[in-house]
Amino acid sequence: MKYTAENTFHRILVSLLLMMVAVILQADDGAVLNRKIQLPKSKESVYKLLRQVSDKSGYLFIYDSQIIDNDKKVKIAKGEYTLREAIYAITGNNQLKISVVGNHILLQVTDRIKTHAVISIEKVDSVEKKFFTFSGAIYDQITDEPLAYSAVGISNSTIGTISNQDGEFKLILPDSLRHSKVKFTHVGYESQEVEVGLLAGQHIRFALEPRIIPLQEVVIRVVEPQEEIN
């Protein structure tokens, strides 16, 4: 009886802690997404407009290019926007689920749409229930050039792949790894980690920031060889 009571108490305590963490994360997301930025009047592609938001906010975007059309032309009025308002105005979809993950903003469809998509996939092939896929392309944050031969791997494991010459990659993972983190790395760039479950079933564009490596100062002076020998 004592064991059962203690076990129940521990479960309640864990549930409360998880709820507190969820509330804190939502509050952090709200603080970021309510930040205000100034956007000029422009008519550009969705990709270029989101790039402007990135430049002004310091946050990069992760999203499924099958959900958001990068090449769609959008008109934006000059004015002050919160990050949330800017995203809705640019994408034309105020039903997007927006999450802040580190220095990235993840754009997803709503849970209702995602649930229907998962159900339809599971009906196609029961084997797929045990696996999930995500793919995408890795780019230089500044030049927007694709990063060939970037490493994409599950943290603390030997599971991973390498991007091709166009920076593209694809991973098929067991469902047991949904709560693991995937790490994006490339020589000369800052590594980034994202929870795998957030990317499941998506084709994403992922930008890496060049790493600035300070070099030690080198002093060159003229010396007489004879003096050095003496």
Sequence and secondary structure as in RCSB ss.txt:
>XXXX:A:sequence
MKYTAENTFHRILVSLLLMMVAVILQADDGAVLNRKIQLPKSKESVYKLLRQVSDKSGYLFIYDSQIIDNDKKVK
IAKGEYTLREAIYAITGNNQLKISVVGNHILLQVTDRIKTHAVISIEKVDSVEKKFFTFSGAIYDQITDEPLAYS
AVGISNSTIGTISNQDGEFKLILPDSLRHSKVKFTHVGYESQEVEVGLLAGQHIRFALEPRIIPLQEVVIRVVEP
QEEIN
>XXXX:A:secstr
 HHHHHHHHHHHHHHHHHHHHHHHHHHHHHHHHT EEEE  EEEEHHHHHHHHHHHHS EEEEBTTTS TT EEE
E SEEEEHHHHHHHHHS TT EEEEETTEEEEE  HHHHHHHHHHHHHH GGGGGEEEEEEEEEETTT  B TT 
EEEETTSS EEE  TTSEEEEEEEGGGTTSEEEEE TTB  EEEEGGGTTT EEEEEE B              H
HHHH 
